[in-house]
């Protein structure tokens, strides 16, 4: 809600949610439930914004006022000429907040100058200049859950304001619902499971009641994805959270809960996935990819798996694919692998917990997607993503532009099984952990499908990895036509069941396998103080 372009002395910042006591978490969770339920009940009432503002003021024990910029040429809710901003505040709060009026007016007029009162927070809502400003006065600092509550209230208020100003109230509220679905998924991507459940509960009751789920990604091509979303909702009524993918305008995300006793067919498809497949099969330009079953805390990993599977599905006549999970390399490298990962990531792990978790979650996603896509998936600006990964580069002394450095960082993050340091820095060499019998067996199994093609795919892939995953440099090094290199890569994607060119995660696995098998020379390790024997 608050924008970096509209600074104010009282920023919406607070400790991590995980640091709150369980009782506090439950109490604020109930507040969020009440808020979302209020959206459904109050959405079409003329006094909806006033009710929401009064409710939030009571929950925060604060003076609160909402001031809305007039729509040019009309008075909100009528056809008379606009006479000025419209405002809502509980009884008495308008007088106590009268001193904030000049700063609010400046914000609504496009001037980001903040308030001068240390206890006053101004929260701009929607765009620049903002559509409205929420003024809040309270002596005590806001908790993390109160910040979330304000953010979701802002979303609801913007939706209610839009509904009041639009002749198509139902369509507008549909947009609000879609935004809340995106918000719930973004919370899952960031590991905020409790708040994600609170946000999703009024939309699809019980959808996140289980601790495990699958993610399906539907490519709607050039078709209106809202039409496809309606068909999917009819196919799996109340059984899945259907979300417009914020990273790709042609994709729909379907998060399907998985009970422990969910039956799978011979190909590994769950009942919900099969129903989604039927919708996709009836639309010739659609494709679907599905993840393995993961705990909700690993939703970001499941999204990447579904993205991998969708890439594979594009090359298959049936237009559907599940992620083909093998035993992850990280599970085979044991305690030495964990020690190596902590050794590389130590500067990150030494950060304060809230900063550490934020940076690590962003980095995990940014390793597989562009900065813009990562920002949309997490609900932050792409510049925020850029700043976070630049910080990672500085702390770890690695080059984000280096494919090899990113592949090693991805391996280290997958090896990380705890978020605290296990002991003093070690001196485990990457060469040693990748040279274990288990690692060599994994690499052989990973590369084995390439033998199904008679062309020299392995040589092309080795040159491609050595060239930093750059097809043009690969072409020059091998003397092949550029299209030939791309054809080899697409064939390898189909055989390995991994995306290589559309994203990055499959390419990292390929790099690990080629380093282990000595088809490509092991690169120097990143790190500010890496021992020479490990470089």
C-alpha positions as CSV (number, residue, x, y, z in Angstrom):
1,X,0.0,0.0,0.0
2,X,2.6,2.5,1.0
3,X,4.9,3.5,-1.8
4,X,8.6,4.3,-1.7
5,X,7.7,7.4,-3.8
6,X,5.4,8.6,-1.0
7,X,7.6,8.6,2.1
8,X,6.2,9.2,5.6
9,X,7.8,9.4,9.0
10,X,5.8,6.4,10.3
11,X,6.6,3.6,7.7
12,X,4.5,0.4,7.7
13,X,7.3,-1.8,9.0
14,X,7.4,-4.2,11.9
15,X,9.0,-7.5,13.1
16,X,8.5,-10.8,11.2
17,X,5.1,-12.5,11.7
18,X,6.9,-15.7,12.9
19,X,8.1,-13.7,16.0
20,X,4.6,-13.1,17.2
21,X,3.1,-15.3,19.9
22,X,0.6,-18.0,18.7
23,X,-2.3,-16.3,20.5
24,X,-1.5,-13.0,18.8
25,X,-1.3,-14.7,15.4
26,X,-4.7,-16.3,15.9
27,X,-6.3,-13.1,17.1
28,X,-5.1,-11.2,14.1
29,X,-6.0,-14.1,11.9
30,X,-9.6,-13.8,13.1
31,X,-9.4,-10.0,12.3
32,X,-8.5,-10.8,8.7
33,X,-11.3,-13.4,8.5
34,X,-13.7,-10.8,9.7
35,X,-12.4,-8.2,7.2
36,X,-12.8,-10.5,4.2
37,X,-16.2,-11.7,5.3
38,X,-17.1,-8.0,5.6
39,X,-16.1,-7.4,2.0
40,X,-18.6,-10.0,0.9
41,X,-21.4,-8.6,3.1
42,X,-20.8,-4.9,2.7
43,X,-19.5,-4.7,-0.9
44,X,-22.7,-3.4,-2.4
45,X,-23.7,-1.1,0.4
46,X,-23.3,2.6,-0.1
47,X,-21.7,3.0,3.3
48,X,-19.3,0.1,2.8
49,X,-16.1,2.2,3.0
50,X,-17.3,4.0,6.2
51,X,-18.0,0.6,7.8
52,X,-14.6,-0.8,6.9
53,X,-12.8,2.3,8.2
54,X,-14.7,2.3,11.5
55,X,-14.0,-1.4,11.9
56,X,-10.3,-1.1,11.2
57,X,-10.0,1.9,13.6
58,X,-11.5,-0.3,16.4
59,X,-9.2,-3.2,15.6
60,X,-6.1,-1.0,15.7
61,X,-7.3,1.2,18.6
62,X,-6.3,4.2,16.5
63,X,-7.7,7.4,15.0
64,X,-8.3,6.7,11.4
65,X,-9.7,8.6,8.4
66,X,-10.0,7.8,4.7
67,X,-9.9,10.7,2.3
68,X,-10.8,9.9,-1.4
69,X,-9.9,12.1,-4.3
70,X,-12.9,13.2,-6.3
71,X,-13.5,11.7,-9.7
72,X,-13.0,14.6,-12.2
73,X,-16.4,16.1,-13.2
74,X,-18.5,14.1,-10.7
75,X,-19.2,13.7,-7.0
76,X,-18.5,10.1,-5.9
77,X,-21.8,8.2,-6.0
78,X,-23.7,10.9,-8.0
79,X,-23.8,13.0,-11.0
80,X,-23.2,16.4,-9.5
81,X,-20.0,18.4,-10.1
82,X,-17.2,17.4,-7.7
83,X,-16.9,19.7,-4.7
84,X,-13.7,18.2,-3.2
85,X,-12.4,15.1,-1.6
86,X,-14.8,12.7,0.1
87,X,-13.8,11.5,3.6
88,X,-14.9,8.9,6.2
89,X,-13.8,8.8,9.8
90,X,-15.3,7.5,13.1
91,X,-16.9,10.0,15.3
92,X,-14.3,12.4,16.8
93,X,-11.4,11.1,14.8
94,X,-12.0,13.6,12.0
95,X,-11.4,16.4,14.5
96,X,-8.3,14.8,16.1
97,X,-6.9,14.2,12.6
98,X,-7.7,17.7,11.3
99,X,-4.1,18.7,11.4
100,X,-3.3,16.0,8.8
101,X,-5.5,17.6,6.2
102,X,-2.8,19.6,4.5
103,X,-0.4,16.6,4.1
104,X,-3.3,14.5,2.9
105,X,-4.2,17.1,0.3
106,X,-0.6,17.3,-0.9
107,X,-0.5,13.5,-1.3
108,X,-3.8,13.4,-3.3
109,X,-2.4,16.2,-5.5
110,X,0.7,14.2,-6.3
111,X,3.1,15.8,-3.9
112,X,4.9,13.0,-1.9
113,X,5.9,15.3,1.0
114,X,5.1,13.5,4.2
115,X,3.5,14.5,7.5
116,X,5.4,16.2,10.2
117,X,3.9,14.3,13.2
118,X,5.9,11.3,14.3
119,X,2.7,9.5,15.4
120,X,0.9,10.1,12.1
121,X,1.1,7.6,9.2
122,X,-0.2,8.4,5.8
123,X,-0.9,5.4,3.6
124,X,-1.5,6.2,-0.1
125,X,-3.9,3.8,-1.8
126,X,-3.7,3.1,-5.5
127,X,-1.5,4.7,-8.1
128,X,0.3,8.0,-8.3
129,X,-1.3,10.3,-7.4
130,X,-3.2,8.0,-5.1
131,X,-6.9,7.3,-5.4
132,X,-7.2,7.8,-1.6
133,X,-5.2,8.3,1.5
134,X,-5.6,6.5,4.8
135,X,-4.5,8.7,7.8
136,X,-3.7,6.8,11.0
137,X,-2.6,8.2,14.3
138,X,-1.4,6.0,17.1
139,X,1.4,6.3,19.6
140,X,2.4,2.6,19.7
141,X,4.2,1.1,16.7
142,X,2.3,-1.3,14.4
143,X,2.9,-5.0,14.7
144,X,3.6,-7.2,11.6
145,X,0.1,-8.6,11.6
146,X,-1.4,-5.1,11.9
147,X,0.6,-4.1,8.9
148,X,-0.8,-7.0,7.0
149,X,-4.3,-6.1,8.2
150,X,-3.9,-2.5,6.9
151,X,-2.6,-3.8,3.5
152,X,-5.5,-6.1,3.0
153,X,-7.9,-3.4,4.2
154,X,-6.5,-1.0,1.6
155,X,-7.2,-3.6,-1.1
156,X,-10.8,-4.0,0.1
157,X,-11.3,-0.2,0.3
158,X,-10.0,0.3,-3.2
159,X,-12.4,-2.4,-4.4
160,X,-15.3,-0.9,-2.6
161,X,-14.5,2.6,-3.9
162,X,-14.2,1.2,-7.5
163,X,-17.6,-0.6,-7.0
164,X,-19.3,2.6,-5.9
165,X,-18.0,4.5,-8.9
166,X,-18.7,1.8,-11.5
167,X,-22.0,0.8,-13.0
168,X,-20.7,-2.8,-13.2
169,X,-20.5,-3.4,-9.4
170,X,-20.4,-7.2,-9.7
171,X,-17.6,-7.1,-12.3
172,X,-15.6,-4.8,-10.0
173,X,-16.0,-7.0,-7.0
174,X,-14.9,-9.9,-9.2
175,X,-11.6,-8.0,-9.7
176,X,-11.3,-7.5,-6.0
177,X,-11.8,-11.2,-5.4
178,X,-9.2,-12.0,-8.1
179,X,-6.7,-9.6,-6.4
180,X,-7.3,-11.3,-3.1
181,X,-6.6,-14.7,-4.7
182,X,-3.3,-13.4,-6.0
183,X,-2.6,-12.0,-2.5
184,X,-3.2,-15.4,-0.9
185,X,-0.9,-17.1,-3.4
186,X,1.8,-14.5,-2.9
187,X,1.6,-15.1,0.8
188,X,2.2,-18.8,0.1
189,X,5.1,-18.0,-2.1
190,X,6.6,-16.0,0.7
191,X,6.1,-18.7,3.3
192,X,3.3,-16.9,5.2
193,X,1.0,-19.9,5.5
194,X,-1.2,-18.8,8.3
195,X,-2.1,-15.5,6.7
196,X,-2.6,-17.2,3.3
197,X,-5.1,-19.5,4.9
198,X,-6.9,-16.5,6.5
199,X,-7.0,-14.7,3.1
200,X,-8.2,-17.7,1.1
201,X,-10.8,-19.0,3.6
202,X,-13.6,-16.6,2.6
203,X,-12.8,-17.1,-1.1
204,X,-12.7,-20.9,-1.2
205,X,-13.5,-22.3,2.3
206,X,-11.2,-25.1,3.3
207,X,-9.0,-24.9,0.3
208,X,-5.8,-24.7,2.4
209,X,-7.0,-27.0,5.3
210,X,-4.4,-29.6,4.4
211,X,-0.6,-29.1,4.8
212,X,0.2,-30.4,1.4
213,X,-0.9,-29.4,-2.1
214,X,0.0,-29.5,-5.8
215,X,0.4,-26.5,-8.1
216,X,-0.9,-26.7,-11.7
217,X,0.0,-24.1,-14.3
218,X,-2.4,-23.7,-17.3
219,X,-1.3,-21.9,-20.4
220,X,-4.3,-20.3,-22.0
221,X,-2.4,-19.1,-25.1
222,X,-4.3,-16.1,-26.6
223,X,-7.7,-17.1,-25.1
224,X,-9.3,-15.0,-22.5
225,X,-8.0,-16.6,-19.3
226,X,-11.0,-15.5,-17.3
227,X,-13.2,-17.7,-19.5
228,X,-10.9,-20.6,-18.9
229,X,-10.8,-19.8,-15.1
230,X,-14.6,-20.0,-15.0
231,X,-14.5,-23.4,-16.7
232,X,-11.9,-24.7,-14.3
233,X,-13.9,-23.4,-11.4
234,X,-16.9,-25.4,-12.6
235,X,-14.8,-28.5,-13.0
236,X,-13.4,-28.4,-9.5
237,X,-16.0,-26.4,-7.5
238,X,-14.6,-25.5,-4.1
239,X,-11.7,-27.9,-4.5
240,X,-8.9,-25.5,-5.6
241,X,-7.6,-21.9,-5.5
242,X,-7.6,-20.6,-9.0
243,X,-5.4,-17.5,-9.5
244,X,-4.5,-15.3,-12.4
245,X,-0.7,-15.7,-12.6
246,X,0.8,-12.3,-11.8
247,X,4.0,-13.2,-13.7
248,X,2.4,-14.2,-17.1
249,X,-0.8,-12.8,-18.5
250,X,-1.6,-16.1,-20.4
251,X,-1.2,-18.4,-17.4
252,X,-3.6,-19.5,-14.6
253,X,-2.3,-21.0,-11.4
254,X,-4.4,-23.7,-9.7
255,X,-3.4,-24.7,-6.2
256,X,-5.0,-28.1,-5.4
257,X,-5.1,-29.3,-1.7
258,X,-3.9,-32.9,-1.3
259,X,-5.2,-34.9,1.6
260,X,-2.8,-37.6,2.9
261,X,-5.1,-40.4,1.5
262,X,-5.6,-38.8,-2.0
263,X,-5.5,-41.5,-4.6
264,X,-3.4,-41.1,-7.7
265,X,-3.8,-42.8,-11.1
266,X,-1.0,-44.9,-12.7
267,X,0.6,-41.8,-14.2
268,X,0.5,-40.0,-10.8
269,X,-2.4,-37.6,-11.5
270,X,-4.7,-36.7,-8.6
271,X,-8.5,-36.4,-9.1
272,X,-8.4,-32.6,-9.2
273,X,-5.6,-32.7,-11.8
274,X,-7.5,-35.1,-14.0
275,X,-10.6,-32.8,-14.0
276,X,-8.3,-29.8,-14.9
277,X,-6.9,-31.9,-17.7
278,X,-10.3,-32.5,-19.2
279,X,-10.9,-28.8,-19.5
280,X,-7.5,-28.3,-21.1
281,X,-8.0,-31.2,-23.5
282,X,-11.2,-29.7,-24.8
283,X,-9.4,-26.5,-25.7
284,X,-6.8,-27.2,-28.4
285,X,-4.6,-24.2,-27.7
286,X,-4.3,-24.9,-24.0
287,X,-1.6,-26.8,-22.1
288,X,-1.2,-27.8,-18.4
289,X,1.8,-28.7,-16.2
290,X,1.6,-30.0,-12.7
291,X,4.0,-30.2,-9.8
292,X,4.7,-33.0,-7.3
293,X,3.0,-33.0,-3.9
294,X,4.7,-30.5,-1.6
295,X,4.1,-29.0,1.8
296,X,2.5,-25.5,1.6
297,X,5.8,-23.9,2.8
298,X,7.4,-25.1,-0.4
299,X,4.7,-23.6,-2.7
300,X,7.5,-21.6,-4.5
301,X,9.3,-24.9,-5.4
302,X,6.0,-26.4,-6.6
303,X,5.4,-23.4,-8.9
304,X,8.8,-23.9,-10.4
305,X,8.1,-27.6,-10.9
306,X,4.8,-26.8,-12.6
307,X,6.6,-24.3,-14.8
308,X,9.1,-27.1,-15.8
309,X,6.2,-29.5,-16.5
310,X,4.4,-26.9,-18.6
311,X,7.5,-26.4,-20.7
312,X,7.6,-30.2,-21.4
313,X,3.8,-30.2,-22.1
314,X,4.3,-27.7,-25.0
315,X,6.3,-30.4,-26.9
316,X,3.9,-33.3,-26.3
317,X,0.8,-34.1,-28.4
318,X,-1.4,-34.7,-25.3
319,X,-0.5,-31.1,-24.1
320,X,-0.2,-32.1,-20.4
321,X,2.7,-33.2,-18.2
322,X,3.6,-33.8,-14.6
323,X,6.9,-32.9,-13.1
324,X,9.1,-35.9,-13.2
325,X,10.7,-35.9,-9.8
326,X,13.9,-37.7,-9.3
327,X,15.8,-38.0,-6.0
328,X,17.1,-34.5,-5.6
329,X,20.9,-34.2,-5.7
330,X,20.8,-32.2,-2.5
331,X,19.4,-35.2,-0.6
332,X,22.4,-37.3,-1.6
333,X,25.2,-35.0,-0.5
334,X,24.7,-35.6,3.3
335,X,26.3,-33.6,6.1
336,X,29.2,-32.5,4.0
337,X,26.9,-30.9,1.5
338,X,25.1,-29.0,4.3
339,X,28.4,-27.8,5.6
340,X,29.5,-26.6,2.2
341,X,26.2,-24.7,1.8
342,X,26.5,-23.0,5.1
343,X,30.1,-22.2,4.3
344,X,29.0,-20.4,1.1
345,X,25.9,-18.8,2.5
346,X,27.3,-17.8,5.9
347,X,27.0,-14.0,5.2
348,X,23.3,-14.4,4.5
349,X,22.7,-16.7,7.5
350,X,24.2,-14.1,9.8
351,X,21.7,-11.4,8.8
352,X,18.8,-10.6,11.2
353,X,16.1,-13.1,10.8
354,X,13.6,-10.9,9.0
355,X,16.1,-9.7,6.5
356,X,17.6,-13.2,6.0
357,X,14.2,-14.8,5.3
358,X,13.2,-12.0,2.9
359,X,16.4,-12.1,0.9
360,X,16.6,-15.9,0.7
361,X,13.0,-16.3,-0.5
362,X,13.5,-13.6,-3.1
363,X,16.8,-15.2,-4.3
364,X,15.2,-18.7,-4.6
365,X,12.6,-17.3,-7.0
366,X,15.0,-14.9,-8.8
367,X,17.2,-17.9,-9.7
368,X,14.4,-19.3,-11.8
369,X,12.6,-16.2,-13.1
370,X,13.2,-12.7,-14.2
371,X,13.3,-9.8,-11.7
372,X,9.9,-8.6,-13.0
373,X,8.3,-12.0,-12.7
374,X,9.8,-12.6,-9.2
375,X,8.4,-9.2,-8.1
376,X,4.9,-10.0,-9.4
377,X,5.0,-13.4,-7.8
378,X,6.0,-12.0,-4.4
379,X,3.9,-8.8,-4.6
380,X,6.9,-6.4,-4.6
381,X,8.4,-4.0,-7.2
382,X,11.0,-5.4,-9.5
383,X,13.5,-2.8,-8.2
384,X,13.1,-4.3,-4.8
385,X,14.0,-7.7,-6.2
386,X,17.0,-6.1,-7.9
387,X,18.2,-4.5,-4.7
388,X,17.9,-7.8,-2.8
389,X,19.8,-9.9,-5.3
390,X,22.5,-7.2,-5.6
391,X,22.8,-7.4,-1.9
392,X,23.3,-11.2,-2.2
393,X,26.0,-10.7,-4.8
394,X,27.8,-8.3,-2.5
395,X,27.5,-10.4,0.6
396,X,28.6,-13.6,-1.1
397,X,31.1,-12.1,-3.5
398,X,29.4,-13.8,-6.5
399,X,28.6,-12.5,-10.0
400,X,24.8,-12.7,-10.6
401,X,25.5,-12.4,-14.3
402,X,27.5,-15.7,-14.2
403,X,25.5,-18.8,-15.0
404,X,28.0,-20.9,-13.1
405,X,27.8,-18.7,-10.0
406,X,24.0,-18.9,-10.1
407,X,24.0,-22.6,-10.5
408,X,26.3,-23.0,-7.5
409,X,24.1,-20.7,-5.4
410,X,21.0,-22.6,-6.4
411,X,22.6,-25.9,-5.2
412,X,23.7,-24.3,-1.9
413,X,20.1,-23.0,-1.3
414,X,18.7,-26.5,-2.0
415,X,21.3,-28.0,0.4
416,X,20.3,-25.6,3.1
417,X,18.1,-27.6,5.5
418,X,18.2,-25.2,8.5
419,X,18.1,-21.5,8.8
420,X,20.8,-21.2,11.5
421,X,24.5,-21.8,11.3
422,X,25.6,-25.2,12.6
423,X,29.1,-24.2,13.8
424,X,32.2,-22.4,12.8
425,X,33.2,-22.1,9.2
426,X,34.4,-25.3,7.6
427,X,36.7,-26.1,4.7
428,X,34.6,-28.6,2.7
429,X,35.5,-28.6,-1.0
430,X,32.8,-28.7,-3.7
431,X,34.9,-31.1,-5.6
432,X,34.8,-33.6,-2.8
433,X,31.0,-33.6,-2.3
434,X,30.3,-33.7,-6.1
435,X,32.8,-36.6,-6.4
436,X,30.9,-38.9,-4.1
437,X,29.6,-42.2,-5.5
438,X,26.0,-41.1,-4.8
439,X,26.5,-37.9,-6.8
440,X,28.0,-39.8,-9.7
441,X,25.1,-42.2,-9.8
442,X,22.7,-39.3,-9.8
443,X,24.4,-37.6,-12.7
444,X,24.4,-40.8,-14.8
445,X,20.7,-41.3,-14.2
446,X,20.0,-37.7,-15.0
447,X,21.9,-37.7,-18.3
448,X,20.8,-41.3,-19.4
449,X,17.7,-40.2,-21.4
450,X,19.9,-38.3,-23.8
451,X,21.1,-41.6,-25.2
452,X,17.7,-42.1,-26.8
453,X,18.6,-39.5,-29.5
454,X,21.4,-40.5,-32.0
455,X,22.6,-36.9,-32.3
456,X,25.5,-35.7,-30.2
457,X,23.3,-33.9,-27.7
458,X,25.6,-34.3,-24.8
459,X,28.4,-32.5,-26.6
460,X,26.1,-29.6,-27.4
461,X,24.8,-29.4,-23.9
462,X,28.3,-29.5,-22.4
463,X,29.4,-26.6,-24.7
464,X,26.2,-24.7,-23.9
465,X,26.8,-25.0,-20.1
466,X,30.5,-24.1,-20.6
467,X,29.4,-21.0,-22.5
468,X,27.3,-19.9,-19.7
469,X,24.0,-21.2,-21.2
470,X,24.4,-18.9,-24.2
471,X,23.3,-20.4,-27.4
472,X,25.2,-17.9,-29.6
473,X,28.5,-18.6,-28.0
474,X,27.8,-22.3,-28.2
475,X,27.2,-22.0,-31.9
476,X,30.5,-20.3,-32.4
477,X,32.4,-22.8,-30.2
478,X,30.9,-25.9,-32.0
479,X,30.7,-24.5,-35.5
480,X,27.0,-25.3,-35.6
481,X,24.1,-23.3,-37.0
482,X,22.2,-21.4,-34.3
483,X,19.0,-23.2,-35.1
484,X,20.7,-26.6,-34.7
485,X,21.8,-25.6,-31.2
486,X,18.3,-24.6,-30.3
487,X,16.9,-27.8,-31.8
488,X,19.3,-29.8,-29.6
489,X,18.2,-27.9,-26.5
490,X,14.5,-28.4,-27.2
491,X,15.1,-32.2,-27.7
492,X,17.0,-32.3,-24.5
493,X,14.2,-30.6,-22.7
494,X,11.8,-33.3,-23.9
495,X,14.1,-36.1,-23.0
496,X,15.2,-34.8,-19.6
497,X,11.7,-33.5,-18.7
498,X,13.3,-30.2,-17.7
499,X,13.0,-26.7,-19.1
500,X,16.4,-25.3,-20.1
501,X,15.8,-22.2,-22.2
502,X,12.5,-20.7,-21.0
503,X,13.7,-20.6,-17.4
504,X,16.8,-21.5,-15.4
505,X,16.2,-24.2,-12.8
506,X,16.4,-27.1,-15.2
507,X,19.6,-25.7,-16.6
508,X,21.2,-25.6,-13.2
509,X,20.5,-29.4,-12.7
510,X,22.0,-30.0,-16.1
511,X,25.1,-28.1,-15.1
512,X,25.5,-30.1,-11.9
513,X,25.2,-33.4,-13.8
514,X,27.8,-32.3,-16.4
515,X,30.2,-31.0,-13.7
516,X,29.9,-34.3,-11.8
517,X,30.4,-36.4,-14.9
518,X,33.5,-34.2,-15.8
519,X,31.9,-33.4,-19.2
520,X,32.4,-29.8,-18.2
521,X,35.1,-28.5,-15.9
522,X,34.0,-27.6,-12.4
523,X,34.0,-23.8,-12.1
524,X,35.7,-21.8,-9.3
525,X,33.5,-21.4,-6.3
526,X,32.1,-18.0,-5.5
527,X,32.8,-16.5,-2.0
528,X,34.8,-13.8,-0.4
529,X,37.0,-16.0,1.6
530,X,36.8,-19.4,-0.2
531,X,40.0,-21.4,0.3
532,X,42.2,-21.8,-2.7
533,X,41.9,-25.5,-2.6
534,X,38.2,-25.2,-3.1
535,X,38.3,-22.8,-6.0
